[in-house]
């Protein structure tokens, strides 16, 4: 995946973004509910926060363990 930065036409290949996209795909495959580009202001008592690229909602301890395993890979 390439990231584009404002102010120029420079495209930089980011290992972090590639790994994030792989993790998102694995989380979706696992059946864990995953919200993409979720506004964090909806989840904050002060109603502040930007968008999260991915916001996982595990429903059980097993799903939480699976999520942690995926994120630690």
N, C-alpha and C positions, 0 to 999 in steps of 0.2 A: 504494500500500500504506500502511496506517496502522499506526503503532506505538502500543501502549498502555503506559502507564507505571504501575507498581504504586503504590498509594496514592491513586488517583483514577481518574476516568473520562475523563480528557483523552486525546483521540486527535489525534495530530499527524501530518500528512502529511510524510514525509521524502523529499526528492529523492535522497538517498544510497541509501535502501532501494529506491526505484523503479529507479534505475540499476543497482543490484546485481541485482535480479530480472530486468531486461532482459539483463544480461550472463550470468547463469546460463542463461537460455533460449537465448541464442546459443551458449554453450559446449556445451550439450546437443545443439543442432542440428548442431554441427560434428563430432560423433562423439568428442570428447575425453571420457575417463572422468571423471565428476564425482560426488563423494560429498557428500551434503548432511547437515548437522548431524553432522559427523564429530568424534569425540572426539580431540583432539590428544594426549591422554595415551598413546594407542596408538602415536603416532609420535615420542615423545620418550624419550630414554635415561633421563631422570629420572622418567618416567611421570606427568608433571604437564601440565596444560593443560585449558582448557575446550573447548567445542564451536565448531567453525568452521562458519559458515553454508554455505560451499562450499569444497571441497578438490579441486582439479583434479590429474589425473595424466596429463600428456601422455606419450605413448610414443615420440615422435620429435622431432627438431629442427623439422620442419615443423609438428607439432602445437603445439610450444612457441611458434613464431612466430605461429601462428594465435591462440593463447591471449593472447599479448602484444598483438596487434592488437585483439582484442576488448576487453581490459581498458583499452586506451588510448583507446577511442572515447568 
